[in-house]
Amino acid sequence: VTNLPKTFMLNQNYPNPFNPSTIISYTVPSGFSKTMVSLKIYNINGQMIKELLHQELSAGKYLTKWDGTTQNGMPAASGIYFVRMIAGSQQLTKKMTLLK
């Protein structure tokens, strides 16, 4: 795959602030095929409220949508949230704002 960065990337979600949904983009660098990647949403208290992704990914650029709901399908409250990407030994986090 060409034009991929040499490191894992988690880009700022868009739109941000958002309501009702947002797009999270991230990159698995070349040379990292079959890497286990997870994307989880945490609230301001550090509690995991939703797991968006947990699967092996090949090198490439990816988009995942968060619809503003919790793991049990309930709407998340307005406020600050964090998306954490864990890929191999890498951990990347971005702050997001849900406005209702």
All heavy atoms as an XYZ file, in Angstrom:
784
protein
N       0.863     -1.182      0.000
C       0.000      0.000      0.000
C       0.901      1.235      0.000
O       1.826      1.316      0.795
C      -0.931      0.007      1.235
C      -1.804      1.222      1.246
C      -1.757     -1.260      1.266
N       0.632      2.151     -0.878
C       1.497      3.326     -0.994
C       0.976      4.483     -0.169
O      -0.189      4.534      0.200
C       1.597      3.768     -2.468
O       0.287      4.064     -2.928
C       2.200      2.679     -3.317
N       1.847      5.407      0.114
C       1.524      6.657      0.813
C       0.975      6.451      2.218
O       0.224      7.279      2.708
C       0.531      7.501      0.006
C       1.128      7.957     -1.312
O       2.335      8.163     -1.407
N       0.291      8.091     -2.311
N       1.323      5.366      2.858
C       0.912      5.168      4.245
C       2.014      5.666      5.173
O       3.189      5.529      4.877
C       0.647      3.693      4.530
C      -0.637      3.113      3.957
C      -0.754      1.645      4.314
C      -1.854      3.864      4.450
N       1.636      6.245      6.307
C       2.656      6.680      7.264
C       3.402      5.487      7.837
O       2.968      4.343      7.711
C       1.855      7.398      8.348
C       0.452      6.982      8.157
C       0.291      6.530      6.752
N       4.510      5.771      8.472
C       5.350      4.722      9.051
C       4.906      4.341     10.461
O       5.408      3.402     11.038
C       6.807      5.190      9.096
C       7.353      5.613      7.750
C       7.910      4.431      6.980
C       8.644      4.851      5.736
N       7.791      4.957      4.560
N       3.955      5.090     11.016
C       3.464      4.826     12.372
C       1.937      4.756     12.355
O       1.295      5.220     11.422
C       3.892      5.939     13.345
O       3.361      7.175     12.881
C       5.405      6.037     13.448
N       1.384      4.185     13.412
C      -0.069      4.170     13.569
C      -0.550      5.604     13.752
O       0.115      6.415     14.391
C      -0.471      3.331     14.783
C      -0.246      1.869     14.585
C       0.928      1.277     14.994
C      -1.211      1.084     13.972
C       1.140     -0.080     14.803
C      -1.005     -0.265     13.776
C       0.172     -0.844     14.187
N      -1.706      5.921     13.182
C      -2.274      7.265     13.318
C      -3.739      7.167     13.717
O      -4.472      6.332     13.195
C      -2.166      8.039     12.003
C      -0.756      8.420     11.623
S      -0.704      9.392     10.093
C      -1.650     10.825     10.571
N      -4.125      8.034     14.650
C      -5.531      8.234     15.017
C      -5.798      9.712     14.800
O      -5.211     10.556     15.462
C      -5.774      7.854     16.474
C      -7.180      8.120     17.014
C      -8.234      7.312     16.262
C      -7.235      7.809     18.507
N      -6.644     10.025     13.816
C      -6.913     11.416     13.479
C      -8.066     11.961     14.310
O      -8.882     11.196     14.828
C      -7.234     11.530     11.987
C      -6.070     11.052     11.138
O      -4.947     11.519     11.278
N      -6.336     10.088     10.281
N      -8.122     13.285     14.417
C      -9.220     13.911     15.150
C     -10.534     13.569     14.460
O     -10.627     13.610     13.242
C      -9.027     15.434     15.190
C     -10.018     16.139     16.098
C      -9.879     15.724     17.550
O      -8.800     15.804     18.120
N     -10.972     15.270     18.148
N     -11.537     13.208     15.259
C     -12.853     12.883     14.692
C     -13.462     14.106     14.021
O     -13.091     15.240     14.323
C     -13.780     12.358     15.789
C     -14.088     13.405     16.831
O     -13.187     13.919     17.489
N     -15.349     13.741     16.992
N     -14.378     13.873     13.111
C     -15.093     14.976     12.466
C     -16.530     14.551     12.205
O     -16.771     13.382     11.913
C     -14.387     15.408     11.170
C     -14.273     14.322     10.127
C     -15.268     14.136      9.146
C     -13.186     13.464     10.123
C     -15.156     13.131      8.203
C     -13.077     12.450      9.178
C     -14.056     12.295      8.224
O     -13.953     11.292      7.284
N     -17.509     15.425     12.352
C     -17.301     16.752     12.948
C     -17.013     16.643     14.448
O     -17.281     15.624     15.064
C     -18.644     17.443     12.711
C     -19.648     16.335     12.636
C     -18.909     15.171     12.025
N     -16.475     17.685     15.024
C     -16.200     17.755     16.457
C     -16.303     19.214     16.867
O     -15.505     20.008     16.388
C     -14.808     17.205     16.766
C     -14.562     17.061     18.253
O     -15.470     16.743     19.009
N     -13.341     17.315     18.677
N     -17.249     19.628     17.718
C     -18.260     18.805     18.384
C     -19.230     18.169     17.386
O     -19.330     18.607     16.252
C     -18.997     19.775     19.293
C     -18.303     21.089     19.187
C     -17.341     21.023     18.062
N     -19.945     17.130     17.866
C     -20.842     16.398     16.978
C     -22.171     16.105     17.634
O     -22.304     16.116     18.839
C     -20.192     15.096     16.506
C     -20.006     14.073     17.603
C     -20.944     13.071     17.793
C     -18.899     14.108     18.425
C     -20.791     12.131     18.799
C     -18.733     13.167     19.430
C     -19.673     12.181     19.615
N     -23.163     15.870     16.801
C     -24.488     15.421     17.194
C     -25.228     15.076     15.900
O     -25.346     15.932     15.047
C     -25.240     16.513     17.955
C     -26.652     16.069     18.320
O     -26.961     14.884     18.340
N     -27.513     17.026     18.596
N     -25.692     13.890     15.699
C     -25.661     12.758     16.640
C     -24.496     11.795     16.410
O     -24.262     10.918     17.218
C     -26.966     12.037     16.339
C     -27.151     12.236     14.862
C     -26.586     13.609     14.565
N     -23.757     11.923     15.289
C     -22.698     10.947     15.024
C     -21.432     11.633     14.545
O     -21.434     12.809     14.169
C     -23.164      9.920     13.986
O     -23.407     10.548     12.748
N     -20.333     10.877     14.569
C     -19.029     11.401     14.174
C     -18.238     10.299     13.482
O     -18.513      9.116     13.687
C     -18.274     11.970     15.393
O     -17.111     12.666     14.946
C     -17.879     10.893     16.379
N     -17.271     10.697     12.674
C     -16.410      9.762     11.952
C     -15.019      9.795     12.574
O     -14.452     10.875     12.812
C     -16.311     10.134     10.455
C     -17.689     10.125      9.796
C     -15.329      9.213      9.733
C     -18.330      8.771      9.688
N     -14.473      8.617     12.815
C     -13.127      8.468     13.365
C     -12.271      7.827     12.277
O     -12.614      6.752     11.769
C     -13.154      7.599     14.634
C     -14.055      8.265     15.692
C     -11.749      7.359     15.160
C     -14.588      7.317     16.735
N     -11.185      8.482     11.904
C     -10.295      7.924     10.890
C      -8.962      7.558     11.523
O      -8.488      8.224     12.449
C     -10.100      8.912      9.728
O      -9.404     10.055     10.148
N      -8.382      6.482     11.025
C      -7.130      5.970     11.590
C      -6.393      5.184     10.519
O      -6.965      4.802      9.505
C      -7.397      5.107     12.824
C      -8.476      4.085     12.628
C      -8.173      2.762     12.348
C      -9.825      4.446     12.716
C      -9.172      1.819     12.155
C     -10.826      3.515     12.530
C     -10.490      2.204     12.250
O     -11.480      1.277     12.051
N      -5.101      4.995     10.770
C      -4.239      4.355      9.787
C      -3.394      3.274     10.437
O      -2.845      3.476     11.522
C      -3.302      5.400      9.144
O      -4.105      6.453      8.601
C      -2.463      4.801      8.052
N      -3.333      2.138      9.766
C      -2.408      1.063     10.118
C      -1.264      1.152      9.104
O      -1.508      1.090      7.899
C      -3.099     -0.319     10.054
C      -2.104     -1.431     10.322
C      -4.259     -0.381     11.040
N      -0.019      1.349      9.571
C       1.085      1.590      8.642
C       1.468      0.358      7.834
O       1.150     -0.771      8.214
C       2.230      2.033      9.543
C       1.923      1.429     10.862
C       0.421      1.379     10.961
N       2.158      0.616      6.726
C       2.662     -0.495      5.920
C       3.615     -1.322      6.770
O       4.282     -0.814      7.664
C       3.359      0.033      4.667
O       4.364      0.953      5.016
N       3.650     -2.611      6.519
C       4.488     -3.508      7.312
C       3.771     -4.075      8.519
O       4.342     -4.861      9.262
N       2.530     -3.691      8.748
C       1.756     -4.176      9.887
C       0.481     -4.849      9.406
O      -0.627     -4.372      9.648
C       1.400     -3.038     10.848
C       2.550     -2.562     11.666
C       3.374     -1.556     11.187
C       2.824     -3.105     12.905
C       4.445     -1.102     11.931
C       3.894     -2.665     13.659
C       4.709     -1.661     13.173
N       0.634     -5.940      8.687
C      -0.566     -6.660      8.263
C      -1.013     -7.569      9.393
O      -0.204     -8.009     10.208
C      -0.285     -7.471      7.001
O       0.701     -8.433      7.261
N      -2.305     -7.819      9.453
C      -2.886     -8.682     10.495
C      -2.573     -8.163     11.901
O      -2.188     -8.915     12.785
C      -2.378    -10.121     10.352
C      -2.683    -10.739      9.010
C      -4.156    -11.026      8.871
C      -4.414    -11.797      7.593
N      -5.797    -11.784      7.203
N      -2.759     -6.858     12.102
C      -2.555     -6.254     13.412
C      -3.903     -6.159     14.122
O      -4.871     -5.675     13.541
C      -1.935     -4.842     13.265
O      -0.673     -4.968     12.627
C      -1.752     -4.177     14.615
N      -3.966     -6.619     15.389
C      -5.190     -6.504     16.168
C      -5.368     -5.038     16.567
O      -4.477     -4.444     17.171
C      -5.126     -7.388     17.410
C      -6.422     -7.407     18.194
S      -7.852     -8.006     17.263
C      -7.478     -9.743     17.130
N      -6.504     -4.464     16.176
C      -6.792     -3.054     16.447
C      -8.105     -2.967     17.205
O      -9.079     -3.634     16.852
C      -6.895     -2.248     15.126
C      -7.285     -0.800     15.408
C      -5.580     -2.314     14.353
N      -8.120     -2.149     18.256
C      -9.381     -1.884     18.946
C      -9.604     -0.381     19.026
O      -8.653      0.396     19.162
C      -9.417     -2.520     20.337
O      -8.629     -1.793     21.243
N     -10.859     -0.004     18.902
C     -11.298      1.381     19.094
C     -12.363      1.355     20.172
O     -13.383      0.673     20.025
C     -11.927      1.945     17.819
C     -11.042      2.447     16.705
C     -11.913      2.964     15.559
C     -10.105      3.526     17.164
N     -12.110      2.084     21.253
C     -13.072      2.124     22.359
C     -13.345      3.566     22.728
O     -12.465      4.418     22.657
C     -12.512      1.378     23.572
C     -12.345     -0.109     23.308
C     -11.782     -0.838     24.518
C     -11.608     -2.318     24.215
N     -11.021     -3.047     25.336
N     -14.587      3.817     23.139
C     -15.018      5.144     23.576
C     -15.091      5.137     25.100
O     -15.682      4.233     25.697
C     -16.408      5.502     22.994
C     -16.424      5.355     21.481
C     -16.826      6.900     23.452
C     -15.570      6.321     20.722
N     -14.501      6.164     25.715
C     -14.496      6.313     27.169
C     -15.145      7.639     27.539
O     -15.013      8.631     26.811
C     -13.061      6.312     27.713
C     -12.366      4.986     27.544
C     -11.706      4.670     26.367
C     -12.383      4.040     28.565
C     -11.080      3.450     26.202
C     -11.746      2.814     28.408
C     -11.101      2.524     27.228
O     -10.485      1.318     27.063
N     -15.822      7.649     28.694
C     -16.371      8.917     29.184
C     -15.309      9.661     29.985
O     -14.184      9.180     30.154
C     -17.676      8.699     29.970
C     -17.477      7.926     31.256
O     -16.364      7.792     31.780
N     -18.560      7.397     31.788
N     -15.652     10.838     30.474
C     -14.702     11.709     31.177
C     -14.184     11.055     32.467
O     -13.124     11.400     32.954
C     -15.334     13.099     31.454
C     -14.285     14.131     31.849
C     -16.429     13.008     32.495
C     -13.504     14.659     30.682
N     -14.926     10.059     33.002
C     -14.507      9.354     34.214
C     -13.628      8.147     33.908
O     -13.253      7.410     34.821
C     -15.733      8.901     35.014
C     -16.557     10.080     35.477
O     -16.008     11.097     35.903
N     -17.861      9.962     35.385
N     -13.326      7.933     32.616
C     -12.460      6.821     32.249
C     -13.190      5.499     32.100
O     -12.553      4.459     31.962
N     -14.515      5.517     32.129
C     -15.297      4.288     31.965
C     -15.512      4.015     30.477
O     -15.917      4.917     29.746
C     -16.649      4.409     32.657
C     -16.544      4.649     34.147
C     -17.852      5.215     34.709
O     -18.411      6.175     34.177
N     -18.313      4.629     35.801
N     -15.245      2.780     30.046
C     -15.480      2.408     28.656
C     -16.984      2.314     28.448
O     -17.674      1.622     29.180
C     -14.831      1.064     28.331
C     -14.598      0.854     26.854
S     -15.656     -0.290     25.961
C     -15.768     -1.726     26.937
N     -17.496      3.067     27.469
C     -18.943      3.041     27.224
C     -19.306      2.334     25.926
O     -20.453      1.957     25.735
C     -19.562      4.452     27.265
C     -19.005      5.328     26.143
C     -19.363      5.106     28.622
C     -19.941      6.442     25.767
N     -18.329      2.170     25.016
C     -18.644      1.497     23.752
C     -17.365      0.999     23.109
O     -16.364      1.702     23.068
C     -19.335      2.480     22.795
C     -19.703      1.889     21.451
C     -21.191      1.762     21.299
C     -21.599      1.190     19.973
N     -22.936      1.595     19.581
N     -17.420     -0.235     22.617
C     -16.325     -0.758     21.806
C     -16.785     -0.713     20.356
O     -17.769     -1.351     19.992
C     -15.970     -2.188     22.219
C     -14.788     -2.734     21.440
C     -14.315     -4.078     21.955
O     -15.140     -5.009     22.042
O     -13.123     -4.191     22.260
N     -16.092      0.077     19.551
C     -16.468      0.245     18.153
C     -15.831     -0.807     17.260
O     -16.389     -1.168     16.230
C     -16.048      1.626     17.647
C     -16.678      2.829     18.330
C     -16.096      4.110     17.761
C     -18.187      2.804     18.169
N     -14.647     -1.269     17.643
C     -13.895     -2.164     16.765
C     -12.957     -3.010     17.596
O     -12.351     -2.524     18.555
C     -13.072     -1.315     15.774
C     -12.119     -2.050     14.852
C     -12.899     -2.678     13.702
C     -11.063     -1.109     14.306
N     -12.847     -4.279     17.238
C     -11.830     -5.164     17.814
C     -11.601     -6.267     16.787
O     -12.322     -7.271     16.781
C     -12.276     -5.747     19.156
C     -11.188     -6.525     19.825
N     -10.246     -5.930     20.630
C     -10.858     -7.834     19.772
C      -9.400     -6.854     21.058
N      -9.760     -8.016     20.546
N     -10.645     -6.048     15.897
C     -10.397     -7.036     14.845
C      -9.012     -6.850     14.245
O      -8.384     -5.816     14.427
C     -11.460     -6.946     13.755
C     -11.406     -5.690     12.915
C     -12.545     -5.633     11.914
O     -13.708     -5.655     12.297
N     -12.210     -5.551     10.648
N      -8.566     -7.871     13.525
C      -7.295     -7.792     12.816
C      -7.480     -6.956     11.562
O      -8.426     -7.167     10.800
C      -6.813     -9.195     12.413
C      -6.160     -9.947     13.525
C      -5.535    -11.247     13.046
O      -5.701    -11.629     11.874
O      -4.858    -11.883     13.873
N      -6.579     -6.004     11.362
C      -6.621     -5.153     10.178
C      -5.289     -5.216      9.445
O      -4.238     -5.375     10.069
C      -6.895     -3.696     10.565
C      -8.232     -3.389     11.213
C      -8.317     -1.911     11.571
C      -9.380     -3.781     10.305
N      -5.347     -5.091      8.143
C      -4.148     -4.975      7.325
C      -3.765     -3.509      7.232
O      -4.530     -2.626      7.620
C      -4.419     -5.532      5.931
O      -4.766     -6.889      6.005
N      -2.585     -3.237      6.691
C      -2.145     -1.858      6.487
C      -3.173     -1.130      5.622
O      -3.695     -1.685      4.660
C      -0.774     -1.838      5.835
N      -3.483      0.113      5.996
C      -4.435      0.901      5.223
C      -5.026      2.022      6.046
O      -4.716      2.187      7.222
N      -5.891      2.786      5.390
C      -6.610      3.882      6.039
C      -8.047      3.434      6.265
O      -8.655      2.832      5.385
C      -6.572      5.131      5.159
C      -5.174      5.677      4.966
C      -5.166      6.888      4.059
C      -3.737      7.374      3.869
N      -3.675      8.540      2.977
N      -8.581      3.729      7.445
C      -9.901      3.247      7.833
C     -10.751      4.373      8.396
O     -10.236      5.337      8.955
C      -9.774      2.149      8.897
C      -9.052      0.928      8.395
C      -7.673      0.810      8.530
C      -9.748     -0.096      7.775
C      -7.009     -0.307      8.059
C      -9.090     -1.219      7.301
C      -7.721     -1.320      7.443
O      -7.068     -2.423      6.973
N     -12.067      4.219      8.265
C     -13.054      5.116      8.856
C     -14.036      4.287      9.666
O     -14.496      3.240      9.205
C     -13.844      5.866      7.776
C     -13.082      6.805      6.853
C     -14.021      7.337      5.769
C     -12.482      7.956      7.638
N     -14.362      4.747     10.860
C     -15.383      4.105     11.686
C     -16.312      5.196     12.197
O     -15.859      6.261     12.608
C     -14.734      3.345     12.866
O     -13.909      2.313     12.347
C     -15.789      2.731     13.773
N     -17.609      4.923     12.164
C     -18.611      5.881     12.626
C     -19.046      5.527     14.046
O     -19.272      4.365     14.356
C     -19.825      5.835     11.689
C     -20.928      6.792     12.055
C     -22.064      6.681     11.039
C     -23.204      7.593     11.375
N     -24.281      7.491     10.370
N     -19.137      6.543     14.915
C     -19.756      6.364     16.232
C     -21.070      7.136     16.212
O     -21.106      8.330     15.935
C     -18.860      6.868     17.353
C     -19.501      6.690     18.710
C     -20.266      5.638     19.117
C     -19.449      7.588     19.815
N     -20.690      5.831     20.412
C     -20.197      7.019     20.868
C     -18.838      8.815     20.029
C     -20.346      7.636     22.101
C     -18.992      9.429     21.257
C     -19.733      8.844     22.288
N     -22.140      6.423     16.498
C     -23.476      7.013     16.436
C     -23.914      7.664     17.746
O     -25.081      7.995     17.916
C     -24.497      5.967     15.994
C     -24.600      4.794     16.960
O     -23.929      4.805     18.025
O     -25.349      3.851     16.648
N     -22.989      7.856     18.676
C     -23.315      8.542     19.927
C     -24.074      7.694     20.921
O     -24.694      8.222     21.840
N     -24.039      6.360     20.734
C     -24.730      5.475     21.676
C     -23.722      4.693     22.518
O     -22.564      4.555     22.158
C     -25.652      4.474     20.956
O     -24.857      3.656     20.099
C     -26.723      5.193     20.152
N     -24.221      4.176     23.634
C     -23.411      3.350     24.524
C     -23.462      1.895     24.051
O     -24.167      1.570     23.092
C     -23.941      3.442     25.961
O     -25.275      2.925     25.981
C     -23.928      4.875     26.480
N     -22.739      1.036     24.741
C     -22.674     -0.377     24.370
C     -24.056     -1.030     24.347
O     -24.321     -1.902     23.540
C     -21.742     -1.132     25.340
C     -21.272     -2.487     24.851
C     -20.294     -2.414     23.670
O     -19.522     -1.487     23.552
N     -20.347     -3.399     22.798
N     -24.967     -0.568     25.233
C     -26.308     -1.164     25.279
C     -27.309     -0.441     24.379
O     -28.518     -0.683     24.471
C     -26.812     -1.233     26.730
C     -26.939      0.122     27.371
O     -26.820      1.147     26.705
N     -27.179      0.141     28.670
N     -26.807      0.473     23.506
C     -27.674      1.120     22.530
C     -28.361      2.387     22.992
O     -29.120      2.991     22.247
N     -28.115      2.791     24.227
C     -28.724      4.013     24.756
C     -27.935      5.233     24.275
O     -26.719      5.157     24.123
C     -28.733      3.978     26.296
C     -29.506      2.811     26.882
S     -31.251      2.819     26.425
C     -31.794      4.261     27.322
N     -28.613      6.382     24.074
C     -27.882      7.593     23.673
C     -26.932      8.044     24.780
O     -27.309      8.060     25.959
C     -28.983      8.632     23.464
C     -30.260      7.861     23.368
C     -30.055      6.586     24.121
N     -25.719      8.388     24.401
C     -24.753      8.915     25.370
C     -25.132     10.353     25.713
O     -25.711     11.067     24.895
C     -23.350      8.852     24.792
N     -24.811     10.779     26.925
C     -25.108     12.137     27.366
C     -24.171     13.128     26.690
O     -23.088     12.759     26.229
C     -24.961     12.229     28.884
N     -24.590     14.396     26.637
C     -23.693     15.443     26.164
C     -22.446     15.461     27.040
O     -22.532     15.216     28.240
C     -24.366     16.816     26.244
O     -25.418     16.896     25.323
N     -21.309     15.765     26.436
C     -20.105     15.873     27.233
C     -18.845     15.507     26.456
O     -18.864     15.370     25.239
N     -17.771     15.360     27.214
C     -16.451     15.046     26.669
C     -16.274     13.532     26.669
O     -16.543     12.869     27.672
C     -15.329     15.686     27.518
C     -15.526     17.192     27.633
C     -13.951     15.333     26.975
C     -15.322     17.960     26.359
N     -15.792     13.013     25.561
C     -15.491     11.586     25.422
C     -14.101     11.441     24.810
O     -13.570     12.386     24.220
C     -16.536     10.889     24.534
C     -17.884     10.841     25.193
C     -18.794     11.866     25.013
C     -18.236      9.789     26.034
C     -20.025     11.844     25.646
C     -19.463      9.760     26.668
C     -20.348     10.793     26.474
O     -21.556     10.775     27.107
N     -13.544     10.266     24.982
C     -12.238      9.967     24.417
C     -12.342      8.711     23.575
O     -12.976      7.745     23.992
C     -11.199      9.754     25.528
C     -11.014     10.972     26.386
C     -11.747     11.144     27.536
C     -10.114     11.958     26.020
C     -11.596     12.275     28.325
C      -9.952     13.100     26.798
C     -10.696     13.259     27.955
N     -11.721      8.734     22.410
C     -11.606      7.524     21.604
C     -10.165      7.053     21.753
O      -9.225      7.838     21.611
C     -11.991      7.747     20.120
C     -11.171      8.838     19.464
C     -11.871      6.441     19.346
N      -9.998      5.773     22.097
C      -8.666      5.191     22.250
C      -8.492      4.087     21.226
O      -9.324      3.193     21.116
C      -8.461      4.634     23.644
C      -7.137      3.839     23.752
C      -6.820      3.440     25.143
N      -6.256      4.601     25.806
C      -6.059      4.673     27.115
N      -6.410      3.693     27.886
N      -5.525      5.750     27.630
N      -7.405      4.195     20.490
C      -7.014      3.163     19.528
C      -5.847      2.404     20.133
O      -4.849      3.002     20.534
C      -6.589      3.804     18.212
C      -6.029      2.840     17.199
S      -5.471      3.777     15.742
C      -4.660      2.493     14.822
N      -5.999      1.089     20.213
C      -4.897      0.229     20.652
C      -4.569     -0.689     19.485
O      -5.447     -1.373     18.956
C      -5.261     -0.582     21.900
C      -5.593      0.365     23.058
C      -4.126     -1.536     22.273
C      -6.102     -0.321     24.300
N      -3.319     -0.648     19.058
C      -2.857     -1.456     17.932
C      -1.478     -1.987     18.289
O      -0.524     -1.224     18.374
C      -2.799     -0.626     16.662
N      -1.421     -3.284     18.555
C      -0.154     -3.845     19.014
C       0.231     -3.192     20.331
O      -0.572     -3.130     21.257
N       1.427     -2.623     20.406
C       1.885     -1.967     21.635
C       1.583     -0.471     21.630
O       1.922      0.233     22.572
C       3.386     -2.189     21.816
O       4.089     -1.599     20.736
N       0.948      0.016     20.577
C       0.650      1.447     20.445
C      -0.710      1.779     21.067
O      -1.666      1.027     20.887
C       0.614      1.841     18.964
C       1.890      1.569     18.224
C       3.005      2.502     18.651
O       2.819      3.697     18.750
N       4.166      1.937     18.913
N      -0.776      2.924     21.761
C      -2.046      3.442     22.271
C      -2.138      4.911     21.910
O      -1.238      5.683     22.229
C      -2.136      3.296     23.795
C      -2.275      1.879     24.258
C      -2.621      1.807     25.728
O      -3.354      2.640     26.247
N      -2.093      0.813     26.405
N      -3.202      5.283     21.223
C      -3.424      6.664     20.807
C      -4.811      7.092     21.265
O      -5.758      6.306     21.209
C      -3.320      6.783     19.281
C      -2.008      6.318     18.665
C      -2.137      6.180     17.169
C      -0.889      7.281     19.012
N      -4.938      8.339     21.721
C      -6.220      8.823     22.246
C      -6.523     10.210     21.698
O      -5.622     11.042     21.582
C      -6.176      8.883     23.794
O      -5.805      7.602     24.293
C      -7.514      9.276     24.379
N      -7.798     10.445     21.384
C      -8.271     11.769     20.963
C      -9.511     12.126     21.773
O     -10.313     11.261     22.118
C      -8.636     11.792     19.472
C      -7.464     11.608     18.538
C      -6.582     12.830     18.482
C      -5.484     12.621     17.444
N      -4.503     13.681     17.444
N      -9.669     13.435     22.037
C     -10.810     13.949     22.780
C     -11.914     14.362     21.806
O     -11.633     14.935     20.754
C     -10.363     15.160     23.608
C     -11.419     15.717     24.520
C     -10.791     16.690     25.499
C     -11.072     18.088     25.087
N     -10.628     19.084     26.076
N     -13.168     14.037     22.161
C     -14.328     14.369     21.337
C     -15.379     15.031     22.212
O     -15.449     14.753     23.407
C     -14.944     13.108     20.731
C     -13.979     12.214     19.994
S     -14.799     10.783     19.269
C     -15.280      9.860     20.720
N     -16.212     15.860     21.603
C     -17.290     16.528     22.339
C     -18.621     16.211     21.680
O     -18.809     16.477     20.490
C     -17.078     18.055     22.381
O     -15.791     18.319     22.944
C     -18.157     18.727     23.209
N     -19.532     15.637     22.468
C     -20.894     15.348     22.016
C     -21.809     16.452     22.569
O     -21.894     16.638     23.772
C     -21.339     13.982     22.530
C     -22.802     13.586     22.324
C     -23.180     13.621     20.851
C     -23.069     12.206     22.902
N     -22.425     17.199     21.667
C     -23.340     18.282     22.063
C     -24.748     17.925     21.621
O     -24.969     17.581     20.471
C     -22.943     19.600     21.403
C     -21.688     20.282     21.902
C     -21.477     21.590     21.144
C     -21.762     20.552     23.385
N     -25.684     17.999     22.553
C     -27.092     17.704     22.204
C     -27.901     18.970     22.218
O     -27.568     19.923     22.842
C     -27.664     16.694     23.195
C     -26.896     15.398     23.119
C     -27.817     14.236     23.169
C     -27.024     12.966     22.902
N     -27.707     11.783     23.200
